[in-house]
């Protein structure tokens, strides 16, 4: 089974101050990702309500013309959500990605420990964990029978950037 990866634009090497973003901790980033993306993966309404309720002050990015794609920005980072539309011939795989920034280079052990806890809260199914030099991912069988994949990506050019994504596969 081939799982498409949600493409997130890579930023030029800069620190949080140069990018004019507000830093957050790895723990806060994972909690925000879990509240918005993990809980809202299969329900765009949950994503929209979580974004609206967030203290990060997200604003809708109206430059996105595709009605399947939603994007929000805040001083802390971004949320992107690709949804499935009813009646589409070739339905999109629901995907949600999230970026956040830390004040210092990301402490990957802390981030991955927090993500592992998020996975544990999301499912009681058996989870497969995969680590490579550039990312770590978890896969499990969702309650609806589809495979769910949650992953973090390391961008060595922007060591303060956290990029997290979750998607469901048919």
C-alpha positions as CSV (number, residue, x, y, z in Angstrom):
1,X,0.0,0.0,0.0
2,X,1.4,3.4,-1.0
3,X,0.7,6.3,1.4
4,X,1.0,9.8,0.0
5,X,3.0,12.3,2.0
6,X,1.5,15.7,2.7
7,X,4.0,18.1,1.3
8,X,5.0,21.0,3.6
9,X,7.1,23.8,2.2
10,X,10.6,23.9,3.7
11,X,11.9,27.2,5.0
12,X,15.3,28.7,4.5
13,X,17.7,28.3,7.4
14,X,16.8,30.9,10.0
15,X,16.2,31.1,13.7
16,X,12.8,31.8,15.3
17,X,13.6,35.5,15.8
18,X,14.6,35.9,12.1
19,X,11.4,34.1,11.0
20,X,9.3,36.4,13.3
21,X,7.5,33.5,14.9
22,X,6.7,32.9,18.5
23,X,8.4,29.8,19.9
24,X,6.7,27.1,21.9
25,X,8.0,24.0,23.7
26,X,8.0,20.5,22.1
27,X,5.3,19.5,24.6
28,X,3.0,22.4,23.7
29,X,3.5,21.7,20.0
30,X,2.5,18.1,20.4
31,X,-0.6,19.0,22.5
32,X,-1.7,21.5,19.9
33,X,-1.2,19.0,17.1
34,X,-3.1,16.3,19.0
35,X,-6.0,18.7,19.8
36,X,-6.3,19.8,16.2
37,X,-5.0,17.2,13.8
38,X,-5.1,13.8,15.7
39,X,-8.6,14.3,17.0
40,X,-9.8,16.0,13.8
41,X,-8.3,13.8,11.2
42,X,-11.6,12.4,9.9
43,X,-13.8,15.4,10.7
44,X,-13.0,18.8,9.2
45,X,-15.5,20.3,11.7
46,X,-13.4,19.2,14.6
47,X,-10.3,20.7,13.0
48,X,-12.1,24.0,12.4
49,X,-13.5,24.2,16.0
50,X,-10.1,23.3,17.5
51,X,-8.3,26.0,15.4
52,X,-10.9,28.6,16.4
53,X,-10.6,27.7,20.1
54,X,-6.8,27.7,20.1
55,X,-5.0,30.4,22.0
56,X,-2.4,30.6,19.2
57,X,-4.7,33.0,17.2
58,X,-4.9,31.2,13.9
59,X,-6.2,33.1,10.9
60,X,-7.6,31.4,7.8
61,X,-5.2,31.5,4.8
62,X,-7.6,32.7,2.1
63,X,-5.0,32.3,-0.7
64,X,-6.0,28.6,-0.9
65,X,-8.6,28.3,-3.7
66,X,-9.2,24.6,-3.5
67,X,-12.2,23.9,-1.3
68,X,-10.7,20.6,-0.2
69,X,-7.6,22.3,1.3
70,X,-7.8,24.4,4.4
71,X,-4.9,26.4,5.8
72,X,-4.4,28.5,8.9
73,X,-1.5,30.6,10.1
74,X,-0.5,32.1,13.4
75,X,2.6,33.7,14.9
76,X,3.4,30.2,16.2
77,X,3.2,28.3,12.9
78,X,0.6,26.7,10.5
79,X,-2.0,24.1,10.2
80,X,-2.9,22.5,6.8
81,X,-5.9,20.2,6.3
82,X,-6.8,18.2,3.2
83,X,-10.3,16.7,3.3
84,X,-12.3,14.2,1.4
85,X,-15.4,15.6,-0.4
86,X,-18.5,13.5,-0.7
87,X,-19.1,12.2,-4.2
88,X,-15.6,12.7,-5.4
89,X,-14.5,10.1,-7.9
90,X,-10.9,10.0,-6.7
91,X,-11.3,11.0,-3.0
92,X,-8.4,12.6,-1.2
93,X,-6.9,10.9,1.8
94,X,-7.6,13.0,4.9
95,X,-4.3,14.6,6.0
96,X,-3.4,17.2,8.6
97,X,0.0,18.8,9.0
98,X,1.3,21.2,11.6
99,X,4.3,23.3,12.0
100,X,5.6,25.0,15.2
101,X,8.9,26.5,16.2
102,X,11.1,26.2,19.4
103,X,13.4,28.8,20.8
104,X,16.4,26.5,20.6
105,X,17.0,23.6,18.3
106,X,14.3,21.0,18.7
107,X,15.0,18.4,21.4
108,X,14.0,15.4,19.4
109,X,14.0,12.9,22.3
110,X,11.5,15.1,24.1
111,X,9.4,15.6,20.9
112,X,9.3,11.8,20.1
113,X,8.5,10.9,23.7
114,X,5.5,13.4,23.6
115,X,4.4,12.0,20.2
116,X,4.6,8.5,21.5
117,X,2.2,9.5,24.3
118,X,-0.1,11.1,21.8
119,X,-0.2,7.9,19.8
120,X,-1.0,6.0,23.0
121,X,-3.9,8.3,23.7
122,X,-5.2,8.0,20.2
123,X,-5.4,4.3,19.9
124,X,-5.3,1.0,21.9
125,X,-4.4,-0.9,18.7
126,X,-0.9,-2.4,18.2
127,X,1.4,0.4,16.9
128,X,4.4,0.0,14.5
129,X,7.2,2.6,15.1
130,X,9.8,3.3,12.3
131,X,12.8,5.6,12.8
132,X,15.1,6.9,10.0
133,X,17.7,9.6,10.0
134,X,15.1,12.2,8.9
135,X,11.9,11.2,10.6
136,X,10.0,9.0,13.0
137,X,6.6,7.5,12.3
138,X,3.9,5.4,13.9
139,X,1.3,3.3,12.1
140,X,-1.8,1.7,13.5
141,X,-5.2,0.3,12.5
142,X,-7.9,2.9,13.1
143,X,-11.3,2.0,14.5
144,X,-12.7,2.5,10.9
145,X,-10.3,-0.2,9.6
146,X,-8.0,2.2,7.8
147,X,-4.3,2.5,8.5
148,X,-3.3,5.7,10.3
149,X,0.2,7.1,10.1
150,X,1.6,9.9,12.3
151,X,5.1,11.2,11.6
152,X,7.5,14.0,12.4
153,X,10.1,15.2,9.9
154,X,13.5,16.7,10.7
155,X,14.5,19.7,8.6
156,X,18.2,20.1,9.2
157,X,18.2,23.5,7.6
158,X,15.7,24.8,10.1
159,X,16.6,23.1,13.4
160,X,14.0,25.0,15.4
161,X,11.1,23.8,13.1
162,X,8.7,21.0,14.2
163,X,6.8,19.5,11.4
164,X,4.1,16.9,12.3
165,X,1.6,15.2,10.1
166,X,-1.1,12.6,10.3
167,X,-3.0,10.8,7.6
168,X,-5.4,8.0,7.0
169,X,-5.0,5.5,4.2
170,X,-7.7,3.6,2.4
